[in-house]
Amino acid sequence: MSAPPADRARIFELVSLLLTYPDGELLSAGEQLRAAAARIEHETVRQQVTEFLDWLLAAAPVEAQRHYVQTFDLRRRSGLYLTYYLHGDTRRRGMALLILKQRYRAHGLRLAHGELPDLLPVVLEFAAQVGPGEGEAPLRQHRQGIELLRTALAEAGTPYRLLLDAVTAVLPDITDADRAAIAALAVAGPPAETVGLESLGHGPDLAGAALAPYPACSPAEASR
């Protein structure tokens, strides 16, 4: 892990915000977002986030919004819900979501109504707020899902791949066991067992981020 805790928190918070739906408030905060990116000490990550911002802020708002929906809401392979990659639509996923909720509750984090705890912007915001150890544990535990999402974004050629590259750049390296598991999941896909999980939805279709994005932090907060 090549970045100090304060810089990792800064990275996680900014990426959390940039992975939300690009509404008018976000797109109008270009100056604050660039200022927040400039304060990242990790040179590679700073360049990755800056490159992403160059694309996002140059795009027409309707095109940026359409791209977000097509990337995260309409493609099961690149959904932002991390437990889906490992557990699919199974009872194990319900338990994984419960464990995450309990972890958040222990640190005073309350989710918005209908919000699932495995949404990557939520997981990143928790890591930024709580810090190394307990705060970053969900990122480490769901590293396989993060890597599968990262691969899917790279294959799609979307600029959002830069944000996943930025996150993984400051996480511990994956193990050989992780690589084997990721390769197996990439071939077989997540397990399926829909009985009793109707309320959880399916992959990236879970929450309609285009309609109600997670407010990781305000643009002004990201610039602090």
Secondary structure, DSSP 8 states (H G I E B T S, - for coil): --S-HHHHHHHHHHHHHHTS---HHHHTTHHHHHHHHHT---HHHHHHHHHHHHHHHHS-HHHHHHHHIIIIIS-GGG-SBHHHHHH-BSHHHHHHHHHHHHHHHHTT----TT--TTBHHHHHHHHHHH-TTTTTHHHHHTHHHHHHHHHHHHHHT-TTHHHHHHHHHTS----HHHHHHHHHHHHH-S-B--TT-GGG--GGGSS-TTTS------HHHHT-
